[in-house]
Amino acid sequence: MNRNIEDYIKPGARAHLVGVGGVSMAPLAEVLKGKGVGVTGSDMRESGTVAHLRSLGIPVAIGHLPGSVEGAGCVIRTAAVHDDNPEIAAALSAGIPVFERAQAWGAIMGHYKNALCVAGTHGKTTTTSMCTHIFLAAGRDPSVMIGGTLPILGAGHRVGQGDTIIAESCEYCNSFLSFAPTVAVILNVEADHLDFFKDLDDIEKSFRKFAELVPAPGGHVVANWDSANVRKTLEGLQRPCFMFSLTDREAHCYADNLAWERGLPTFDIVVHGEKYAHVSLRVGGEHNVSNALAAASAAYVLGVPGKAVEEGLSSFTGAGRRFEKKGVYCGADVYDDYAHHPDELRALLTMAKTLGYKRVVCAFQPHTYTRTAALFDDFVEVLKLADVAVVAEIYAAREQNTLGISSLDLVRKIPGAVYCPHLEGAAAQLADMAEPGDLILTVGAGDIYLAGEELVRRCSKHGNVPNGG
């Protein structure tokens, strides 16, 4: 039976959310409750998010108990929850329809005048966060769903009363094809998630379908003109396209008068040949200038004044785990970043080298065996940009190591690199090599950030003296 989720998330209906403490599930619960849907949820553990949901009157059970789905009109799950989950199995057995999280968000987007969806192989969280700052500065009271924590929100989501929803839109498992964008932002299209996609061509086809979700009259595709893959993906697209570029004055939006001070950029945003905004960013790197242009372009097509772009971007200091300062150890600054694709890593290390540190020490943890194998040569080359590379063992995430690959294979190709088979060893290695004036980066989408946090803890425990004193 082909069931429409719209029929199950109407006022008076009841929905049960499995994994309700997740970054995109918690705001979904809030939005559904605001629509008059009776919401219950479950999660694997207690958390601040779970406590917040309960304070709103949303019951949350801890653990995946089959009885939790009783009485639900539908069940909504995260992508990480499969059919063998006890709650999902119970729902399917009882004939209760089970929907994906992305389907629910797609249905909700249809109720907003503006659905600003930010997609791309990388830069999504930062650009979605920049858009959030801009729309808050403009007084547009947006609803927001981000795959990370944004300090201004104190969370990764926000439920507003305005006519705009801003959503980070992930291509993995084609989740973003369930969305309903009126403005689709495409930052870049690169080979990634090759445990799901066959190849780059397959990825390009998905992004093309995403762009085609935009309504032909009244919608906009905001795209990075500097990316050859984006241009190829959108070739011949019958949708209004608004292009941004770092330097190309043929683009609808570009940066002009770009200047750098202490690694941070100041520039004019020019739209259709006229200055739209003058921006000073508090985050470094050319990639963040590009992200700012993407956010400003989306704001422009939705009628946001340039003053709000200036104000919003000037208050943006980064999202959680995006070049986030963790503290100091032995006179070295310790930062953490989520970069897990070679292009992200290259942008991060290139930016880091402009900041004036004596050395850039990069502790990198590859994320998934398939990504490491598929992009192996790229990882080798980009890790050479660091003055010292410390490489932790691959973070498996959802995978088994059927490829027989190890971080040691990377280290053997990188002069001076150090292999750490265990995370504890990475923290010890960093402590041993840290020198005053260093920038120590913990990098990856797994749990490598714990190594940096351990360093900072050692410092606070023993005083800021060499090797923890």
Phi, psi and chi 1 to 4 in degrees:
 res  aa     phi    psi   chi1   chi2   chi3   chi4
   1 MET       -  132.4 -175.3 -174.6  -61.9      -
   2 ASN   -90.5  103.9 -162.3    3.2      -      -
   3 ARG  -100.1  141.4  -73.1  158.5  158.2  168.5
   4 ASN  -100.0  122.4 -176.3   -8.6      -      -
   5 ILE   -60.8  -27.8 -168.5  170.8      -      -
   6 GLU   -54.8  -34.3  -73.8  -86.7   11.3      -
   7 ASP   -70.8  -14.7  -61.6  -28.8      -      -
   8 TYR  -110.8   -1.8  -65.7   89.0      -      -
   9 ILE  -125.3   40.7   53.3  173.8      -      -
  10 LYS   -92.8  161.5  -68.0  177.9  176.5  175.6
  11 PRO   -53.6  134.0  -27.6   34.9      -      -
  12 GLY    93.4  -15.5      -      -      -      -
  13 ALA   -77.7  168.7      -      -      -      -
  14 ARG  -128.4  128.4 -174.1 -171.9  153.5 -156.9
  15 ALA  -122.4  137.8      -      -      -      -
  16 HIS  -111.1  126.0  179.2   71.8      -      -
  17 LEU  -106.6  118.0  -83.0   59.4      -      -
  18 VAL   -91.9  120.7 -178.5      -      -      -
  19 GLY    86.2   37.7      -      -      -      -
  20 VAL   -67.4  -15.2   74.8      -      -      -
  21 GLY   -82.4   -1.0      -      -      -      -
  22 GLY   -70.5  162.5      -      -      -      -
  23 VAL   -63.4  -27.8  -68.7      -      -      -
  24 SER  -107.5   -9.6   60.7      -      -      -
  25 MET   -85.3  -38.1  -70.1  -69.8  -83.6      -
  26 ALA   -61.1  -47.6      -      -      -      -
  27 PRO   -64.9  -32.2   18.0  -28.9      -      -
  28 LEU   -60.7  -43.3  176.9   60.0      -      -
  29 ALA   -59.8  -43.3      -      -      -      -
  30 GLU   -64.1  -43.8  -74.7 -165.8   48.2      -
  31 VAL   -65.3  -43.5  170.8      -      -      -
  32 LEU   -63.0  -41.9  -69.6  175.8      -      -
  33 LYS   -62.1  -39.5 -177.2  172.8  174.5   59.1
  34 GLY   -63.9  -24.1      -      -      -      -
  35 LYS   -85.5   -0.8  -74.1  168.2   58.3   72.9
  36 GLY    92.5   12.2      -      -      -      -
  37 VAL   -85.1  137.4  177.9      -      -      -
  38 GLY   -76.6  118.7      -      -      -      -
  39 VAL  -115.5  132.1  178.7      -      -      -
  40 THR  -125.8  166.2   60.3      -      -      -
  41 GLY  -153.4  171.5      -      -      -      -
  42 SER  -142.9  153.6   66.1      -      -      -
  43 ASP  -152.9  164.1 -152.3   62.8      -      -
  44 MET   -75.1  -24.6  -81.0  -59.2  -69.2      -
  45 ARG  -150.9  159.9   58.8 -172.6   63.4   85.1
  46 GLU   -68.1  149.1  -62.8  -76.5   -3.7      -
  47 SER  -161.3  169.9   66.6      -      -      -
  48 GLY   -61.0  -35.6      -      -      -      -
  49 THR   -65.1  -45.1  -58.4      -      -      -
  50 VAL   -60.4  -44.2  165.7      -      -      -
  51 ALA   -60.9  -40.9      -      -      -      -
  52 HIS   -62.7  -44.5  172.0   67.8      -      -
  53 LEU   -62.0  -41.4  -68.5  172.6      -      -
  54 ARG   -63.2  -36.1  -73.5 -178.7 -179.6  142.1
  55 SER   -64.7  -21.4   76.2      -      -      -
  56 LEU   -88.9    1.0  -60.6  175.9      -      -
  57 GLY    89.1   20.1      -      -      -      -
  58 ILE  -102.9  110.0  -62.2  172.3      -      -
  59 PRO   -67.4  133.6  -13.7   27.0      -      -
  60 VAL  -127.4  122.6  178.9      -      -      -
  61 ALA   -91.4  143.4      -      -      -      -
  62 ILE   -97.4  126.2  -61.1  -58.0      -      -
  63 GLY   100.8  159.6      -      -      -      -
  64 HIS  -101.9   89.8  -65.6  -58.6      -      -
  65 LEU  -102.5  128.4  -49.2  171.8      -      -
  66 PRO   -54.0  -34.9  -24.5   32.7      -      -
  67 GLY   -67.0  -15.7      -      -      -      -
  68 SER   -65.8  -23.4  -65.6      -      -      -
  69 VAL   -87.9   -6.9  -56.2      -      -      -
  70 GLU   -59.1  131.7  -72.0  176.4   13.4      -
  71 GLY    85.3   -5.1      -      -      -      -
  72 ALA   -76.8  140.9      -      -      -      -
  73 GLY   -77.2  -31.8      -      -      -      -
  74 CYS  -153.3  162.3   75.7      -      -      -
  75 VAL  -119.9  136.0  171.0      -      -      -
  76 ILE  -119.6  133.5  -59.0  171.4      -      -
  77 ARG  -127.8  160.1   63.4  178.5  171.4 -174.1
  78 THR   -80.9  165.6   67.4      -      -      -
  79 ALA   -64.2  -21.8      -      -      -      -
  80 ALA   -81.2   -9.3      -      -      -      -
  81 VAL   -99.3  121.8  173.9      -      -      -
  82 HIS  -107.3  178.0  -56.8  -64.2      -      -
  83 ASP   -64.1  -21.6  -72.3   -4.0      -      -
  84 ASP   -83.7   -2.8   58.4   -1.8      -      -
  85 ASN   -62.2  134.7  175.8  -78.8      -      -
  86 PRO   -55.2  -38.1  -25.6   33.6      -      -
  87 GLU   -70.4  -41.6  -68.9  177.4  -88.9      -
  88 ILE   -66.7  -43.6  -57.7  -57.5      -      -
  89 ALA   -59.5  -41.9      -      -      -      -
  90 ALA   -65.2  -40.7      -      -      -      -
  91 ALA   -64.2  -46.1      -      -      -      -
  92 LEU   -63.1  -39.7  -66.1  172.0      -      -
  93 SER   -64.5  -34.8  175.4      -      -      -
  94 ALA   -86.8   -1.2      -      -      -      -
  95 GLY    77.7   16.7      -      -      -      -
  96 ILE   -81.6  125.8  -59.6  170.5      -      -
  97 PRO   -64.8  138.9   19.4  -28.5      -      -
  98 VAL  -113.4  124.8  176.2      -      -      -
  99 PHE  -117.4  157.1  -62.9  105.0      -      -
 100 GLU   -84.4  150.9  -55.0  -61.0  -36.1      -
 101 ARG   -51.6  -43.7  163.5 -162.4   59.7   84.0
 102 ALA   -63.5  -34.0      -      -      -      -
 103 GLN   -64.4  -40.3  -69.6  175.8  -76.1      -
 104 ALA   -65.4  -44.6      -      -      -      -
 105 TRP   -62.7  -40.1  -85.4  115.1      -      -
 106 GLY   -59.5  -42.1      -      -      -      -
 107 ALA   -65.5  -39.9      -      -      -      -
 108 ILE   -66.1  -39.2  -73.3  165.6      -      -
 109 MET   -57.7  -31.3  -74.9  174.3 -169.5      -
 110 GLY   -62.8  -14.8      -      -      -      -
 111 HIS   -94.8   -1.0  -64.3  -83.3      -      -
 112 TYR  -102.6  144.8  -73.7   86.2      -      -
 113 LYS   -63.9  -42.4  178.7 -176.3  175.5 -174.7
 114 ASN  -120.5  123.0  -53.4  -46.9      -      -
 115 ALA  -118.0  103.1      -      -      -      -
 116 LEU   -94.9  107.1  168.1   49.5      -      -
 117 CYS  -112.1  123.0  -63.3      -      -      -
 118 VAL  -104.8  117.2 -179.4      -      -      -
 119 ALA  -124.9  164.2      -      -      -      -
 120 GLY   152.2  157.1      -      -      -      -
 121 THR   -63.7  -35.2  -49.3      -      -      -
 122 HIS  -148.7  161.0   33.1  -97.1      -      -
 123 GLY    93.1   -2.2      -      -      -      -
 124 LYS   -61.8  -50.2  -66.7 -175.6  -68.8  -67.2
 125 THR   -63.4  -44.8  -60.9      -      -      -
 126 THR   -62.6  -46.2  -65.2      -      -      -
 127 THR   -68.6  -40.0  -54.6      -      -      -
 128 THR   -61.4  -38.7  -51.1      -      -      -
 129 SER   -66.8  -42.3  -59.9      -      -      -
 130 MET   -60.6  -43.6  -73.4  176.9  166.9      -
 131 CYS   -59.0  -41.1  -71.0      -      -      -
 132 THR   -60.9  -47.2  -60.0      -      -      -
 133 HIS   -58.6  -42.7  -87.7 -109.0      -      -
 134 ILE   -65.3  -45.6  -69.4  168.4      -      -
 135 PHE   -72.3  -29.4  -82.6   75.0      -      -
 136 LEU   -68.0  -42.7  -73.7  172.1      -      -
 137 ALA   -62.8  -30.4      -      -      -      -
 138 ALA   -82.0   -3.2      -      -      -      -
 139 GLY    72.7   25.3      -      -      -      -
 140 ARG   -87.4   -3.2  -62.9  -79.5  -77.9  -98.0
 141 ASP    46.6   58.6 -164.2   11.9      -      -
 142 PRO   -77.8  155.5   32.7  -37.2      -      -
 143 SER   -88.2  146.4  -67.3      -      -      -
 144 VAL  -139.9  141.7  178.4      -      -      -
 145 MET  -137.9  112.2 -168.9  -93.4  -73.4      -
 146 ILE  -123.9  145.4  -57.4  173.0      -      -
 147 GLY   -86.1   41.1      -      -      -      -
 148 GLY  -175.4  177.5      -      -      -      -
 149 THR   -94.8  133.9  -60.6      -      -      -
 150 LEU  -114.1  118.9 -175.2   58.0      -      -
 151 PRO   -52.8  -38.3  -30.1   36.3      -      -
 152 ILE   -64.4  -24.5 -163.0  173.6      -      -
 153 LEU   -97.4  -21.5  -57.1 -178.5      -      -
 154 GLY    68.2   15.9      -      -      -      -
 155 ALA  -165.5 -171.9      -      -      -      -
 156 GLY  -107.4   13.1      -      -      -      -
 157 HIS  -151.5  165.7   66.3  -84.8      -      -
 158 ARG  -154.7  137.4  178.6 -178.0 -165.1  -85.8
 159 VAL  -110.3  107.0  179.6      -      -      -
 160 GLY  -105.0  178.4      -      -      -      -
 161 GLN  -109.2    3.3  -58.7  -57.8  -46.3      -
 162 GLY   -79.2 -175.7      -      -      -      -
 163 ASP   -95.3   12.3   62.2    4.1      -      -
 164 THR  -124.4  134.5  -59.9      -      -      -
 165 ILE  -116.8  134.6 -177.0  167.1      -      -
 166 ILE  -115.4  122.3  -57.6  169.2      -      -
 167 ALA  -135.6  127.0      -      -      -      -
 168 GLU   -65.5  133.8 -179.2  173.0  -21.4      -
 169 SER  -126.8  106.1  -53.1      -      -      -
 170 CYS   -92.4  138.2 -176.0      -      -      -
 171 GLU   -81.5  -16.1   73.7  -84.9   17.4      -
 172 TYR   -59.5  132.3 -174.9   56.7      -      -
 173 CYS    59.4   20.3  -64.8      -      -      -
 174 ASN    58.5   29.9  -80.1  -30.8      -      -
 175 SER   -54.4  -41.4  -73.1      -      -      -
 176 PHE   -68.5  -11.9   65.1  174.4      -      -
 177 LEU   -77.1   -7.9  -62.7 -172.3      -      -
 178 SER   -90.0   -6.9  -66.2      -      -      -
 179 PHE   -80.8  171.2  -74.2    5.3      -      -
 180 ALA  -131.8   68.4      -      -      -      -
 181 PRO   -71.9  140.1   27.2  -34.0      -      -
 182 THR   -96.0  -26.1   61.9      -      -      -
 183 VAL  -127.4  116.4  176.6      -      -      -
 184 ALA  -108.3  117.3      -      -      -      -
 185 VAL   -96.6  127.7  177.6      -      -      -
 186 ILE  -120.5  110.2  -59.5  180.0      -      -
 187 LEU   -83.6  -38.9  -58.7  168.1      -      -
 188 ASN  -170.4  160.2   35.2   64.0      -      -
 189 VAL  -136.2  105.6  179.2      -      -      -
 190 GLU  -130.3  166.8  -53.9  -68.3  -14.0      -
 191 ALA   -71.0  118.3      -      -      -      -
 192 ASP  -162.1  170.4 -162.1   11.4      -      -
 193 HIS    51.5   45.6  -64.0  -55.7      -      -
 194 LEU   -78.1    4.8  -64.2  172.0      -      -
 195 ASP   -80.8  -13.5   56.8  -32.5      -      -
 196 PHE  -114.4  -51.5  174.6   75.0      -      -
 197 PHE   -80.9  149.2  -65.9  107.7      -      -
 198 LYS   -72.8  -43.5  -69.0 -165.9  -71.3  -72.3
 199 ASP  -167.5 -176.6   50.5   27.3      -      -
 200 LEU   -59.7  -38.7  178.9   58.1      -      -
 201 ASP   -59.9  -40.1 -173.4   56.8      -      -
 202 ASP   -64.4  -40.4 -167.7   26.4      -      -
 203 ILE   -64.6  -44.4  -64.8  167.5      -      -
 204 GLU   -59.6  -38.8  -71.9  171.0  -11.9      -
 205 LYS   -63.9  -37.9  -74.9  174.8 -178.8  170.9
 206 SER   -66.4  -43.9  -80.4      -      -      -
 207 PHE   -65.1  -33.7  -84.8   92.4      -      -
 208 ARG   -63.0  -45.1  172.7   74.1  175.8 -143.1
 209 LYS   -62.7  -37.9  -71.3  176.6 -175.2  171.5
 210 PHE   -60.4  -46.2  172.9   68.7      -      -
 211 ALA   -62.6  -34.8      -      -      -      -
 212 GLU   -73.7   -9.8  -71.6  170.8  -15.4      -
 213 LEU   -71.6  -21.7  -66.1  173.7      -      -
 214 VAL   -67.4  132.8  169.8      -      -      -
 215 PRO   -62.9  135.8   19.3  -28.6      -      -
 216 ALA   -62.3  -49.2      -      -      -      -
 217 PRO   -92.0  130.0   24.2  -18.6      -      -
 218 GLY    95.2  -15.9      -      -      -      -
 219 GLY  -101.7  172.8      -      -      -      -
 220 HIS  -144.0  139.9  -61.3  -87.4      -      -
 221 VAL  -105.2  118.3  176.1      -      -      -
 222 VAL  -100.8  119.7  172.3      -      -      -
 223 ALA  -136.2  150.8      -      -      -      -
 224 ASN   -81.9  105.4 -176.3   -0.4      -      -
 225 TRP   -68.8  -17.5 -168.4 -117.9      -      -
 226 ASP   -78.4  -11.1  -64.2  -28.5      -      -
 227 SER   -98.0  115.3  166.0      -      -      -
 228 ALA   -60.7  -36.7      -      -      -      -
 229 ASN   -68.1  -34.9  -71.3  -15.9      -      -
 230 VAL   -66.4  -44.4  170.1      -      -      -
 231 ARG   -60.3  -42.6  -67.2 -159.3  -58.6  -87.7
 232 LYS   -63.5  -42.8  179.2 -174.6  169.4 -166.6
 233 THR   -61.3  -36.2  -63.4      -      -      -
 234 LEU   -98.5    3.6  -60.5 -179.6      -      -
 235 GLU   -56.3  125.2 -165.8  172.4   -8.5      -
 236 GLY    75.4   10.4      -      -      -      -
 237 LEU   -63.9  130.3 -178.2   73.0      -      -
 238 GLN   -91.8   59.2  -61.5  -59.9  -57.7      -
 239 ARG  -142.9  152.2  -63.8  -68.9 -172.3  -79.9
 240 PRO   -64.5  122.1  -18.4   30.5      -      -
 241 CYS  -112.1  133.1  -76.4      -      -      -
 242 PHE  -118.1  112.9 -172.2   95.4      -      -
 243 MET   -99.7  139.0  -60.5  -62.8 -172.8      -
 244 PHE  -120.9  153.6   65.3   89.6      -      -
 245 SER  -151.8  151.1  167.4      -      -      -
 246 LEU   -66.7  -37.5  -79.3  168.2      -      -
 247 THR  -135.0  -21.2   56.4      -      -      -
 248 ASP   -77.1  112.9 -168.7  -21.8      -      -
 249 ARG   -77.2   -1.7  -64.0 -175.1  175.3 -135.0
 250 GLU   -80.9  -16.8  -64.5  -63.1  -51.6      -
 251 ALA   -71.3  157.1      -      -      -      -
 252 HIS   -65.7  -31.9  -59.8  102.0      -      -
 253 CYS  -136.1  132.4  171.4      -      -      -
 254 TYR  -148.7  166.1   60.5   85.9      -      -
 255 ALA   -92.4  139.1      -      -      -      -
 256 ASP  -133.5  155.3 -161.8   14.0      -      -
 257 ASN    54.5   42.3  -59.6  -42.4      -      -
 258 LEU   -71.4  124.6  177.0   59.2      -      -
 259 ALA  -133.7  152.6      -      -      -      -
 260 TRP  -122.4  137.1  -60.3   84.4      -      -
 261 GLU  -136.8  119.5 -174.1  173.4  -12.0      -
 262 ARG    52.8   40.5  -64.5 -178.5 -176.7  174.3
 263 GLY    81.9    0.5      -      -      -      -
 264 LEU  -111.9  139.0  -61.6  178.5      -      -
 265 PRO   -95.0  146.0   31.6  -30.9      -      -
 266 THR  -126.2  137.0  -62.3      -      -      -
 267 PHE  -164.1  161.8   54.5   98.7      -      -
 268 ASP   -93.2  142.8  -66.5  -32.6      -      -
 269 ILE  -102.7  116.6  -63.1  175.7      -      -
 270 VAL  -105.5  127.4  178.1      -      -      -
 271 VAL  -123.0  126.7  176.0      -      -      -
 272 HIS    49.7   40.0  -62.8  -48.7      -      -
 273 GLY    82.9   -1.5      -      -      -      -
 274 GLU  -122.2  145.0  -65.0 -173.6    3.7      -
 275 LYS   -65.7  123.1 -171.9  167.3   98.8  171.0
 276 TYR   -97.4  -39.5  172.9   48.8      -      -
 277 ALA  -158.2  154.1      -      -      -      -
 278 HIS  -115.4  120.4  176.9   74.0      -      -
 279 VAL  -120.9  136.1  171.9      -      -      -
 280 SER  -118.9  115.0  -66.1      -      -      -
 281 LEU   -88.1  151.2  -69.2 -175.7      -      -
 282 ARG  -106.3   13.9  -65.6  167.7   68.4 -174.5
 283 VAL  -127.0  142.5  -71.0      -      -      -
 284 GLY   -93.7  176.2      -      -      -      -
 285 GLY    95.7  139.9      -      -      -      -
 286 GLU   -60.6  -32.9  -94.9 -165.2   -0.8      -
 287 HIS   -61.1  -31.7   60.3  -64.5      -      -
 288 ASN   -79.0  -26.0  -82.5  -37.5      -      -
 289 VAL   -63.1  -44.1  177.1      -      -      -
 290 SER   -62.9  -43.2 -175.5      -      -      -
 291 ASN   -61.3  -39.0  -69.3  -23.1      -      -
 292 ALA   -65.3  -38.6      -      -      -      -
 293 LEU   -63.5  -39.1  -69.1  172.2      -      -
 294 ALA   -62.4  -46.9      -      -      -      -
 295 ALA   -64.2  -41.5      -      -      -      -
 296 ALA   -65.9  -38.1      -      -      -      -
 297 SER   -63.6  -43.6  -64.2      -      -      -
 298 ALA   -62.5  -40.9      -      -      -      -
 299 ALA   -63.2  -42.1      -      -      -      -
 300 TYR   -60.7  -48.0  178.4   85.1      -      -
 301 VAL   -68.1  -17.3  -59.4      -      -      -
 302 LEU  -101.7   15.5  -72.6  174.6      -      -
 303 GLY    77.7   21.6      -      -      -      -
 304 VAL   -82.1  132.4  173.3      -      -      -
 305 PRO   -68.8  151.2   21.0  -29.7      -      -
 306 GLY   -58.4  -30.6      -      -      -      -
 307 LYS   -60.2  -38.6 -165.0   74.3 -179.6  165.2
 308 ALA   -69.9  -32.3      -      -      -      -
 309 VAL   -64.7  -45.6  172.1      -      -      -
 310 GLU   -59.5  -48.8  -65.9  175.8   -6.1      -
 311 GLU   -66.8  -44.4 -174.4 -177.4  -31.5      -
 312 GLY   -64.4  -46.4      -      -      -      -
 313 LEU   -71.5  -30.4  -69.4  177.4      -      -
 314 SER   -70.2  -21.1   70.8      -      -      -
 315 SER   -95.6   -2.9   66.3      -      -      -
 316 PHE   -85.6  121.0  176.2   70.1      -      -
 317 THR  -113.6    8.7   56.2      -      -      -
 318 GLY   112.4  155.4      -      -      -      -
 319 ALA   -93.0  164.1      -      -      -      -
 320 GLY   -56.7  136.0      -      -      -      -
 321 ARG    67.1   19.0  -66.4 -141.3   61.4 -159.1
 322 ARG  -118.4   96.2  -88.1   68.2  178.9 -179.4
 323 PHE    44.2   57.4 -160.8   61.9      -      -
 324 GLU   -96.8  124.4  177.8 -176.5    5.5      -
 325 LYS   -73.1  127.2 -172.8  167.0 -174.5  179.3
 326 LYS  -101.1  -25.4  -53.9  -59.4  -88.0 -170.6
 327 GLY   151.9 -157.1      -      -      -      -
 328 VAL  -130.7  142.1  177.8      -      -      -
 329 TYR  -139.5  122.2  176.5   80.6      -      -
 330 CYS    54.5   39.5 -174.2      -      -      -
 331 GLY    76.7    4.9      -      -      -      -
 332 ALA  -106.0  137.5      -      -      -      -
 333 ASP   -79.9  135.7  -75.1  -13.9      -      -
 334 VAL  -111.7  120.0 -178.9      -      -      -
 335 TYR  -123.9  157.8  -81.7   77.1      -      -
 336 ASP  -127.6  145.2  177.9   66.0      -      -
 337 ASP  -146.8  147.3 -163.8  -84.7      -      -
 338 TYR   -84.1   -1.8 -166.3   71.4      -      -
 339 ALA   -51.0  129.0      -      -      -      -
 340 HIS  -141.1    8.3   54.3  -76.2      -      -
 341 HIS  -120.4  146.1 -176.2  -80.8      -      -
 342 PRO   -54.0  -38.2  -26.8   33.9      -      -
 343 ASP   -65.1  -39.7  -72.0   -7.3      -      -
 344 GLU   -65.2  -42.3  -63.9  168.7  -20.2      -
 345 LEU   -64.7  -39.7 -164.0   51.1      -      -
 346 ARG   -64.0  -44.3 -179.4  177.3  -68.0  105.2
 347 ALA   -62.4  -42.1      -      -      -      -
 348 LEU   -64.6  -50.3  172.2   66.7      -      -
 349 LEU   -69.2  -35.7  -68.0  174.4      -      -
 350 THR   -62.9  -43.8  -58.4      -      -      -
 351 MET   -64.8  -44.1  179.9  -87.8  -69.0      -
 352 ALA   -59.7  -34.8      -      -      -      -
 353 LYS   -69.0  -15.7  -60.3  -80.0  -88.6 -171.7
 354 THR   -88.4   -4.3   69.5      -      -      -
 355 LEU   -89.3   -2.8  -60.2  179.4      -      -
 356 GLY    87.1   14.7      -      -      -      -
 357 TYR   -76.7  157.1  -73.4   94.2      -      -
 358 LYS   -65.2  -47.5 -172.0  174.9   74.5  175.1
 359 ARG  -139.5  150.9  -63.3 -173.5  -53.3  172.5
 360 VAL  -108.0  112.1  174.1      -      -      -
 361 VAL  -102.6  116.1  178.3      -      -      -
 362 CYS  -110.3  114.9  176.6      -      -      -
 363 ALA   -97.7  106.6      -      -      -      -
 364 PHE  -111.0  137.0  178.7   63.0      -      -
 365 GLN  -119.6  106.3 -179.6 -173.1   51.4      -
 366 PRO   -58.5  149.7  -21.0   32.3      -      -
 367 HIS  -117.7  110.9 -169.5  -97.2      -      -
 368 THR    77.0  143.3   73.0      -      -      -
 369 TYR   -68.2  -40.0  -55.3  109.1      -      -
 370 THR   -64.8  -42.3   51.1      -      -      -
 371 ARG   -66.0  -41.6  180.0 -176.8  -75.2  117.1
 372 THR   -62.6  -42.1  -52.7      -      -      -
 373 ALA   -69.5  -44.0      -      -      -      -
 374 ALA   -68.0  -33.0      -      -      -      -
 375 LEU  -115.1   25.4  -55.5  172.9      -      -
 376 PHE   -53.4  -53.7 -175.6   88.6      -      -
 377 ASP   -62.9  -36.5  -68.9  -17.5      -      -
 378 ASP   -65.7  -41.5  -67.3  -24.0      -      -
 379 PHE   -62.6  -42.4  -82.8  123.3      -      -
 380 VAL   -58.0  -49.8  167.6      -      -      -
 381 GLU   -64.4  -43.2  -72.3  -50.9  -52.9      -
 382 VAL   -73.6  -32.3   75.9      -      -      -
 383 LEU   -68.8  -18.9  -76.5  167.3      -      -
 384 LYS   -68.8  -15.3  -69.6  176.9 -177.5  175.8
 385 LEU   -69.0  -27.2  -68.5  174.6      -      -
 386 ALA   -72.5  150.1      -      -      -      -
 387 ASP   -68.8  -36.8  -66.3  -60.8      -      -
 388 VAL  -138.3  130.8 -175.9      -      -      -
 389 ALA  -111.6  124.6      -      -      -      -
 390 VAL  -111.5  121.2  174.5      -      -      -
 391 VAL  -116.0  114.7 -171.2      -      -      -
 392 ALA   -79.4  163.4      -      -      -      -
 393 GLU   -64.1  153.4 -169.6   47.6   87.6      -
 394 ILE   -58.2  134.8  -62.2  165.8      -      -
 395 TYR   -84.1  118.1 -172.0   81.9      -      -
 396 ALA   -70.2  -33.6      -      -      -      -
 397 ALA    53.9 -117.2      -      -      -      -
 398 ARG   -90.8    5.0   52.1 -167.4  171.3  -95.7
 399 GLU  -111.2  160.6  -63.4 -177.3  -13.0      -
 400 GLN  -104.2  149.9  -61.0  -65.0  -42.3      -
 401 ASN   -83.5   74.6 -170.0    6.4      -      -
 402 THR   -81.9   -8.3   57.7      -      -      -
 403 LEU   -95.1   -9.7  -59.1  171.7      -      -
 404 GLY    63.3   35.3      -      -      -      -
 405 ILE  -104.7  150.7 -168.0  169.1      -      -
 406 SER  -141.2  157.2  165.5      -      -      -
 407 SER   -61.4  -25.1  -70.4      -      -      -
 408 LEU   -59.3  -31.0 -175.2   57.1      -      -
 409 ASP   -63.5  -37.9  -59.8  -41.9      -      -
 410 LEU   -67.0  -48.0  -71.0  169.5      -      -
 411 VAL   -58.6  -36.6  166.4      -      -      -
 412 ARG   -63.6  -18.4  -74.5  175.2  175.1  143.6
 413 LYS  -101.3   -4.3  -57.1  -88.7 -171.6 -179.8
 414 ILE  -115.3  112.4  -57.0  165.3      -      -
 415 PRO   -56.6  129.8  -23.8   33.5      -      -
 416 GLY    78.0    0.3      -      -      -      -
 417 ALA   -73.6  154.8      -      -      -      -
 418 VAL  -120.4  133.0  178.1      -      -      -
 419 TYR   -98.1  133.0  169.5   59.9      -      -
 420 CYS  -124.6  103.2  -66.5      -      -      -
 421 PRO   -66.4  -22.1   19.2  -27.7      -      -
 422 HIS  -128.0  149.4  -54.5  -67.5      -      -
 423 LEU   -62.0  -37.1 -160.0   59.8      -      -
 424 GLU   -59.5  -37.0  -60.8   78.4   15.2      -
 425 GLY   -65.8  -31.8      -      -      -      -
 426 ALA   -65.5  -43.6      -      -      -      -
 427 ALA   -63.2  -43.2      -      -      -      -
 428 ALA   -64.7  -40.3      -      -      -      -
 429 GLN   -63.7  -43.9 -176.0   65.4   47.9      -
 430 LEU   -64.1  -40.3  -68.6  172.1      -      -
 431 ALA   -62.1  -38.1      -      -      -      -
 432 ASP   -70.8  -35.6 -172.0   52.6      -      -
 433 MET   -97.7  -10.1   64.9  173.3   51.6      -
 434 ALA   -61.2  136.6      -      -      -      -
 435 GLU  -132.1  150.9  -63.7  176.4    4.4      -
 436 PRO   -54.6  138.0  -25.1   34.4      -      -
 437 GLY    91.5   -3.7      -      -      -      -
 438 ASP   -80.4  153.8  -76.7   -9.0      -      -
 439 LEU  -107.7  116.2  170.0   61.4      -      -
 440 ILE  -101.9  120.4  -63.4  175.4      -      -
 441 LEU  -111.1  126.6  -68.8  169.9      -      -
 442 THR  -100.7  127.4   56.6      -      -      -
 443 VAL  -135.4  132.5 -175.4      -      -      -
 444 GLY   146.2  165.7      -      -      -      -
 445 ALA   -94.5    2.7      -      -      -      -
 446 GLY   -95.3 -129.9      -      -      -      -
 447 ASP  -111.7   21.6   55.9    4.8      -      -
 448 ILE   -60.7  -25.5 -173.3   67.9      -      -
 449 TYR   -58.4  -24.7   65.3   91.2      -      -
 450 LEU   -63.8  -30.8  -66.2  171.3      -      -
 451 ALA   -65.0  -42.5      -      -      -      -
 452 GLY   -66.7  -39.7      -      -      -      -
 453 GLU   -65.8  -34.8  -69.2 -178.6   -5.8      -
 454 GLU   -64.6  -40.5  169.7   62.1   20.7      -
 455 LEU   -58.8  -48.4  -90.7 -169.6      -      -
 456 VAL   -64.5  -37.4  173.1      -      -      -
 457 ARG   -62.5  -42.9 -100.7 -162.9  -52.3  -86.2
 458 ARG   -58.4  -40.8  -71.2 -173.4 -173.0 -162.6
 459 CYS   -64.6  -46.3 -175.3      -      -      -
 460 SER   -70.2  -27.2   60.0      -      -      -
 461 LYS   -77.4  -40.4 -172.5  174.9  178.1 -177.4
 462 HIS  -108.1   -5.2  -60.6  -67.1      -      -
 463 GLY    92.9  156.2      -      -      -      -
 464 ASN   -83.2   73.2 -166.2   14.4      -      -
 465 VAL  -128.1  159.2  -67.6      -      -      -
 466 PRO   -52.4  136.9  -27.7   35.0      -      -
 467 ASN    54.8   30.1  -60.6  -36.2      -      -
 468 GLY    77.7   -3.2      -      -      -      -
 469 GLY    66.0      -      -      -      -      -
